[in-house]
Amino acid sequence: MKHLAAYLLLSLGGNASPSAADVKKVLDSVGIEADSDRLDKLISELEGKDVNQLIAAGSEKLASVPSGGAGGASAAAGGAAAGGSGEAAAEEKKEEEAEESDEDMGFGLFD
């Protein structure tokens, strides 16, 4: 990751195709030792490619990855709205409120 970060910094600085020596120089300037094998692999993988196009392609791929989290809540709400038990939804909400409370632990966020 450190090699990629240095490579991207060089790209943002105007160096269209940074070399391994350029990346090593950036890493050395902040006291980080470069791993030659990983750096060589990174340089060979990115050789001749536009960083901006790679970032755009990666962003498109990430947009299709489900992020989760909201699916369970909407399914529970949908079940209650579709004629499911309102008591179950109320009980679930009470459980969530109990979990959020820090009074049970004997300390608060700002104690």
N, C-alpha and C positions, 0 to 999 in steps of 0.2 A: 504494500500500500504506500509505503514511504517513497518508493521508486516512482510509482505512478503519480503521486502528488507532486514530486519534483518535476517530472516530465510535463505535467499540466501547467505548473507555474512557468516553466520555460516557454511553453506554447502561448500562454497568455501574455508573456513578455515580448512576444514577437518572433521567437525562434520556431519556424514552421516545422522543422524536423530535428529535434534535439538529439545529440549523440550520447553515447554512454559516458563519455568524458564530461559532457555538459551536466548530466544528471549527477555524476560523482562530485563535481565541483560544487553544485548546490547543496548536496547532502553534507559534504565536508565542511561547508561554511557554517553549518549549524551543529556540527559535532556528531553527525550520524555516519556510521561506517556502511558503505554500500556493499551489498551481496552481489558479487560479479555474475554468478550464474543466473540469478533472478533478473538482474538488470539486462543482461544479454538477451534473455528470453523476451522481456518486455520490449526492448528495442526492435528485435526481429519481428515480433507480432504487430507492432505499430508502424513499421517501416512502409512508407509510401501511402499511408492512410491519413485522412483528414480527421483531426481530433473532434472537431465540431460535428461532423457527420456521424462519428462513432457514438458521441454522447446523445445525439438525436435518436439514433437507432436503438440505443440502450433504453432511453426514456420510453419509446414506443413499446418495447418489450415489457418494461416494468408496469406500464399502464394496464396491461392485460392480466397481471398477476392479482388474484383476489387478495384483498388486504384483511378480510375477516373483521371480527369485532362487532359489527352492527347486525350481522345476519341473525344471530340468536335472539336479539332484542326485538327485531322486526317480526320474526317468526312467532314469538310469544305474543306480541301485540296483535298480530294477524289472527292467531288462534282464538284469542279472547274476543275479538271483534266478530269473528265468524260464528259465534254461538258457543265458544268454549267457556269454561268456568271462570267467572269473574273473581271468585274466591282465590283460585290458584294464582292469578296475576297479582292480587292484593297481597297474598302471602309472600310471593316472590319479592315484591317491592319492600315489604317489611324486613325480609332477610337482608336485602341489599343495604337498607338504612342501618341495620344493626352492624353490618360489617364496616360501614363507613364511620361509625361512631368510634372515637378514640377514648371515650370515658371508661370503657371496660378495661383498658390497658393500664390506667392509672397515670397517664401522662398525655399531654397535648403537644401539638406541633411547636408552640412557642413557650413551653415550660422550661 
